[in-house]
C-alpha cells in the first residue's frame, strides 16, 4: 500500500532558486524512469522511490533562498504527486503477475447456477476450454513477487477448477467419494510438479491464515459451500470471500442458527482451529457473519454431511 506523505508548511511562503527547480525537475524525470527499469523485486523498488522522494525534498530544503520568488510549496506538491504516481504504477505491476482468470469465469457463468448447482454435462461439452484454462494455471505458479490476494485467487481457482476436472473425468458419478482417493491422488501438475487437492488445501491455502477460504473451495458435494459462479480475482477477492462466508453461514440448508442452539456444518468441527484464536471461539467467528446473534453458551451440534454430487 502506498503511504501518503505530508510536509509542514512555514507561516510564510518559502522560495527556491529557479536553477534548483530545473535540477529537481530532472530528478523527478529520473524517478519516473525507475518504473521502466523495475524488475522482480517490487518491494525494493518502492523503498528506492521513498528514498528518492526524501532526497528530492531534502534538496529543495537545502536550496532555499528567501530572496527568490518561486514558492517551495508548489514544488513539494509536484514532487509528492510525481513520486506517488510512480509508486502506484509499481503496485499495479505487482498485480500484473496475477493470472488472467477470465476463461474460468466464463465457464463458471455458463455452467454454475446462482444457487451453486453445477452442470457437469456442460463442463464435459466445454472440456477443451476447461483444459485450456488448466494448462494456463499449470504453466506458472505464484512466486514471492505475487501479492497475497493474487496467490489466494490462484490457489482457490486451482482447487475448484481441478475438482471440476476430476468430476468431469469420472462422470457420471453420484459422489466425489465414489472416485478412488479423490483428495490424495496427485492427478495434476503445476510447473512440472505433481499436486493433489489435499496438498493445495492443507499445505498451501490453510497456511495462508485466511479461514474464509473454507467457504470458497468446493468439494463437489451438496453440503460443501457452493461453487461460486465467478472466478476469484486478486482485485476483489476480499469482498468475494466475505460474501461467500456470509452466504454459507446464513444458508439454512447448510447451518441452522438460533441464539441458544446452533446446528452447523462439520466444516466448523473438522477445521475448528482455523476459526478460532487464543482469545476467540468458533462462535465468535460465526457472529462476525451470522444474521442471528449467537450466545456464547449456545448448544452446538454438527449436521450430517451430504456427499451427493452438487448438480
N, C-alpha and C positions, 0 to 999 in steps of 0.2 A: 504494500500500500504506500502511495506517495505521501510523504509528510509535508504539510504546508509550513512555510517559514514566515515569520513576521519580524520586522525590524522596527525599532522605535524611532520615531521622528524627533528632531530637535524642535524647540519652540519657534525658531526662526528658520526660513529656508536656507539650506546649505548648498553652495555651488561647487562646481568642479571644472577644471581646465578642459577646454574643448579637445585638445590633443589627447588627453586622458580618455575622453569619450570615444575617440576613434580607436584607441588601443583596446578599450573594453568591448567595443562592438566587434572587433576582430576576434577577441577571445570568446565571445558568445557564439560566433560562427564556428569556431573550433570546437566548442562544446556540442553544437548541433551535429557536427561531423562524427562525433562519437557513436551516434546511433547506427550509421552506416558501417562502422567497424566493429559493432557489437558481436561477440562470439557467444559461445555456450554459456559462460558463467555470467548470467544477467545480474545476480546479486552483487558481484564485484563492480559491474558497470554502474549500478545505482550508487554504490559507495563513491566511485570516481566522480560521478556527476555531483554528488553532495559536496565533495571536496572542491570541485571546480567552482561550484556556486559560492562557497565560502571564500575562496581565493579572489573571486571577482568582487565580492562585497568588500573584502579587506583592501583590495587595490584601489577601490573608489575612496574608502575612508582615508587611505594614505595620501591620495592625490588631491584632497580637498584644498581649495584655495578660495577663501571667502571674498576675494576681490573680483572673482569672475561672476557671471550672471546666469549660468545654467544650473538648475536645481538638481541636487543629487537624488531627491526622492523619485523623480521621473526615471532616472537611470536604474535605480534599485528595483522599481516595479517592473521595468522591462527585463532586467536580468532574471528576476524571480519567474516571470511568465515564460521566458525562453527555456530556462533550465528545467522547470516543471513540465513543460511540453515534451522535452527530451525524455524525462522520467516516465511520462505517460506512454510514450512510444515503446520504451523498454518493457514496461509492464505488459503491453499488448503483445510484444514479441515473445514473452514467456508463454502467454496463452496460445500463441501461434504454433507451439509444439503439440497442441491438442490434435486428436484425430477428428476427421470430418465424419460425424455420425449420421449424416443426412440419409444415407441408404437404409440404415437400420430404422430411422424414424419413419420413412415412407412405408417400409414393410410392416411396422407396428400399427401405423394408422390404417393400413389396409386390412390387416388380419387379426387385430385385437379390438374387442368392443370396449366401450367406456366402462363397462362393468367387469372387465378383466377376462371375459370369455375368449379363448384363443382358437382361431380357425387353423388347425394344423393341416387340414387338407389344402387350405390356401397357401400356407407356407411351403407345402410339398410342391405345389404348382410353381411357386416362386423360388424353388431351391437354387437355381443358378444365381439369382440376385442375392440370396442369403449367403451362398458360398463366396460370392464376390466380396461382400462385406467382411466375412470371417477372414478371408485372405488378407484384406487390408489390416485388420486387427493383428493378424499373425506376423505381419511384416515389421512392426515396430512396437515394442513395449515401452512404458514410461521410464524415463531416467531421472536423475537428480534435478534436471532443469525444468521438469514439469511442475506446475503448481499442484497443491493438494487436491483442488477441485477437479483439475484435469485428470489426475490419477484416479480419483473416485469415479468419475464418469466413465473412464476407460474400463476399469475393472468390473464395475456393475454391469455395463453393457456386454463385456466379455462373458460374465457369468450367465446373463439372461439369453444372449444370442446362442451360446454353445449349448445351453439347456434346450432351447428350441431345436437346434440341430440334432441333439440326442433323441428327442421325441420323434422328429421327422424321419431320422434314420431307422427308427424301430416302429414306425407307425404301420398299422394300427395297434394301439395298446390301451389298456384300460387304466394303467397306472405306471408312473415312473418307477415304482418299486418292482414292477414285473421285468424290468431290464436288469441284467446282471451287473452288480456293483456300479450303479449309475453315478455315484458321487466320488468313488475311489479310483475308478478306471481313468488312466491317463490317455484320453482319446483325442486330444487336440494339441497342437504345437503353436508356440508363440516364439518367434525369433529362433526357431530350431530346437526349442526346449519343450519337452512333453509336460503337460499340465493335466490336472484333474479338477473337477468342480470344487471338491473339498479343499484343495490347495488354495484356490482363488479365494474361497470364503474364509477359511480359518488362518491361513498363513499370510494372507495379504490384506483383505478387506477388514477383518476383525482387528488386525493390528494397527489400523489407521485411527483407532479411538473415535469412531463415529457410529454410535449404536443405531442410528436411523437406517443404516444400510440393510438391516434385517427386514425392513419393510419395502425395500427397493428390489432386492434379489428375489427371484421367483423359482420355485421348485416344481412347477407344472402340476400343482395339486390344488384342490378346492380350498383347503384350509390355509394354504400359503397366502401371504399378501398378494394382491392382484398384480399381474404383469401390466405395467403402465403401457398405454398405447402411444407413448412418445419416448424417444431416446433421451438418456441423461446427457446433458452437456455442461461443460465447466461454468459457463456464464450464469446458469440458472439453477445449478444443482442444489444449492442450499434451500431455495424455495421449493424445489421439487421434492426433496427429502422431507421437508416439513409437511407438505401436502399429503404425501403417501402415508406418513406416520399418523397424521390426523385421521385420514380415511380408514386406515386399518383399525386403529383403536376404537373408533366410533362406529364401526360396521357391526351391527347386531348379529350378523351371520358368523362373525369371527370372534367377537367378545360380547359378553353381556355384563353391563356395568351398572350398578346402583351404588348408593352412598355406603351402605353397610355390607354389601355382598357382591363379589365380582367373580364371574366365570370367564377366564381369559385363556388366550391361546397358549399352547405348550411352548411356543417360542420364548415366552417370558420365564419359563421354567428351564428349558434347555440352555438358554443363554443368559441366565439371570445376572451373572457377574458383569455383563456388558451394559446393563441398565442401571446399575447402582454404583455408588462410590462409598468411601469410608463414612460419609455423613448423610447419604441419601439412600432411599429404598426403591424397589421396583414401583411401588405405589407413587412415590414422588415423581418418578419418570412418567407414569401414566397420567398423573394430574397436570403435567405440562401440556398435554394434548387432548385429554378427555373433556367432553362436553358436560359430563357429570362429575362433580367433585367427590372424590373417594376419601372416606375416612381412613386415617392411619391404622385403625384397628379393624378394618373391614375383613371379613372372611374371604379367603382366596381359594378358588377351585380352578382346576385346569381342564379344558374341554378336550374331548377325544379328537384326534387329528384325522381328517378325511383326506386320504391319499388318492382319491379318484382324479383322473385327468381333468384339468380345468378347461374343458372345451364346451 
